[in-house]
Amino acid sequence: GMFVLGLPYAILHGGYLGLFLIIFAAVVCCYTGKILIACLYEENEDGEIVRVRDSYVDIANACCAPRFPTLGGRIVNVAQIIELVMTCILYVVVSGNLMYNSFPNLPVSQKSWSIIATAVLLPCAFLKNLKAVSKFSLLCTLAHFVINILVIAYCLSRARDWAWDKVKFYIDVKKFPISIGIIVFSYTSQIFLPSLEGNMQNPKEFHCMMNWTHIAACILKGLFALVAYLTWADETKEVITDNLPSTIRAVVNIFLVAKALLSYPLPFFAAVEVLERSLFQDGSRAFFPNCYGGDGRLKSWGLTLRCALVVFTLLMAIYVPHFALLMGLTGSLTGAGLCFLLPSLFHLKLLWRKLLWHHVFFDVAIFVIGGICSVSGFIHSLEGLIEAFRTNAED
């Protein structure tokens, strides 16, 4: 996806260990995706494995029952909302960044470009179902292919100048935890997996699908990150397309902006669904009245709240315009939690009696390593953001 653009920056601060982490994260995320789906199933009285839960929230609630039957679901909902809204913010940030770097001679600031991008995104507030979102996603995929081909083609044209000696075996201790967050965030998909598995024609093929998609993602991300880093070495920037020559950069960045704008509706629609379901539509436990009328139409104040969410993503993008640091912060905070910590914890809690010793070992190891990476990545990303704000203030 879009966030593969930050992976060469991760190699800059991690070297070969960064490449190893791209592979390691793929293996771990594939495993935690499988165990998360395993938590949807239980054995009935006849010894048959049946699906008794439908979502990540259901799994979390089952783990906290009977004493706190809704606590787990609320924690997961908050994490999901943060993850999805931060993804939307990143799309606005990268749109403003790309347009500003594509047309530096125009008297338009990065913040102004972000405002223009948000104005284009306001119609997302009117989205009613996934049918419309899927059309945007298809166009987004086509734009992504064009971008990858152009960037890789340029890098290959400079293969004779590749700086193999710049790929380090040591790491930047201060900035490498940010790289961990970037890599983890690029693999985040767990919140979509229960719905995906539930809609498969043959759910038994889920494990096979997870294996092949993560193998493909690992190879493509690793090659893209390495080839791009070898081309620019120590000059590698947060968004790799900023390293391209001005003529090629303008073309690629226009495709990237189109991809960012077309990618925005999916996380925005998912965030709106989570908010509406948890705050407005949860029966008698809803905090606010239903934002839909009896005829199924969205009420005016419900539409206003959706527009406010779009504007909120703009304000965050304006005041925190640091793509890689934001991605590292999000990956460390919610990405690691949703991909590493919670799946392993839920697996141990719900299926403890049926787990083999090596499953217990993997779950505990992933939880401990994920926790360490999450805390260190969050602290260093936060420090990076504070430092960036201080630098801007001095300028």
Summary of the structure (lengths in Angstrom):
residues: 395
radius of gyration: 21.5
end to end distance: 33.3
largest distance: 71.5
contacts: 1310
relative contact order: 0.18
helix: 79%
strand: 2%
